[in-house]
């Protein structure tokens, strides 16, 4: 059923999506991902710092973000920031930033078929189309052009 969504467009796609949601709400065959007593080990200071970092990326992702400036947001040295971010997210800051930028690019590719891919790369914060294509392929296993065709 989920594969069928990708083959449809417009109202038919939404109809299948709501059918899937209906099935999920009515099923008795499920497994909880976390128990009722699960509490993530988050410190308030960690949440505040990570929220500041995420907010900064959300606002500034379209331009070059340096390690120095993002470390400053967390009030950390560059090496301390790298260790901190990796420990909290299991990825480097620049891996996270590229994933965020690719996510933004995917929205544009799906919603605006007339915008050239080079413009989408620039709007998503990539310094060149080549870098954008390489990062896109690395994360999605297809090119931006193939991704757009899939959604048309």
N, C-alpha and C positions, 0 to 999 in steps of 0.2 A: 504494500500500500504506500509506503514511503517513497519507493522508487517511482511510483505512478505520479506523485506530486511533481517530480522534476520533468515529467513528460507533458504536463498540462500547463495551461496559462489562464490568467483571468479568473473568472468566477469558478470554473471547474477546479482549478488548483486550490482555491479557498474551500470549496466544498469537500474535497478529499482531506484537506488539513483538519477541518472540523469533524469529519468522520473519525480520523485518527484520535483526536482529542476525546471524542465521545467514547471510543473503545477503551482508552486509557482510564477514563473515569469509572467505567463499568466493570473493569476486569477485577477478578478475585485472585489472579495469579500474578503476584508481584513480590518483590523482596526489598526491604528497606535498605538504603545505602548507609544509614547511620542510626544507631539506637537512640531511644528517647533521652538517654542520659549523656549523650555525646555533647561535649562542649569543647570547641576548638581552643587551643592554647594560645590566645592572643592577648597581648598586653595593650592597654589603652594607648600607650605611646607608640607602639608599632602600628596600630590602626591609624592614628593621626598622621604619622610619617608617610605611610603607604598611601593614604588618601590624598595627601598633599602631592606626592609624586604622580599618582594617577591623574589628578586634576590638572597638574602642569602639563602632562603629556596630552591630555584631552584638548587643552587650549592651544598648545604650541606644536603639535605633531607635524604641521605643514611646513615648518622650517627646520633648519639644522639645530639639533639639541646636543650640546657638548656634555661630556662626562663631568667637567668642572661645574657647569651650571646646575645639572641635576643633582650632583652631590651636595651643592650648596642648599638646595631645596630641603634635603634631608639633614642639613647641618652636620655633614660628615666629610672626612677627607675622601679623595677619589678611591684609594684602595679599600677604606672602611665601607664606603658606599657599595662598591662592587661585591664585597663579601656579604654585607647586610642584604642587598637585593637578591642575590643568589640564594641565600639561606631562606628568605621569605617566599620566593617564587619558584625556585628550582630552575631558573634560567637567568641569563645575563640581562642587564638592562636593555642592551641593544637588540637582543633576541625578542624581548617583550615589545620594544618600540617598533621593530619591523612587523611583528604580528599585528600590532594595533593599526599600523599604516596599511597593511594588506587588508585588514578587515574593513577599513574605510574605503579602500579602493574597490573592494568587492561590492559594497553598497552602490557605488557610483556605476560600476560596470553593469549591475543588474537593473538599475533604475534609469540610466541615461545612455541609451545605445548610440546616440549621435556624438557623444564627446570622444574625441580621439584618445587613444590609449596613452600617448605621450603627455597629453594634458592631465589625464587621470593620475599618471605617475607624479607629475609636479604638484597637483592638488593634494596628493597623499603624502608629500614630504620627501619623495625620493629625489636624489640629486641628478639621476639620469634614467632614461628609459631602459638601458641595459641593466642597471642595478635593480630597477623595479621588476623587470622580467625575470631576472635570476632569483630574486627573493620570492616572487610569486610562485615560480616553478618549484622552488625548494619547499615552500609551505603547502602548496595545493596540488603539486604533481601534474599541473597543466599550465599552459600559458594564459595570460590575461585574455587573449583573443579567443582561445578555446573556452574559457570560463564564460565569456560574454555570449558566445554562440549557444552554449548549454542553457542559458537563461532566456534566450530569445524565443 
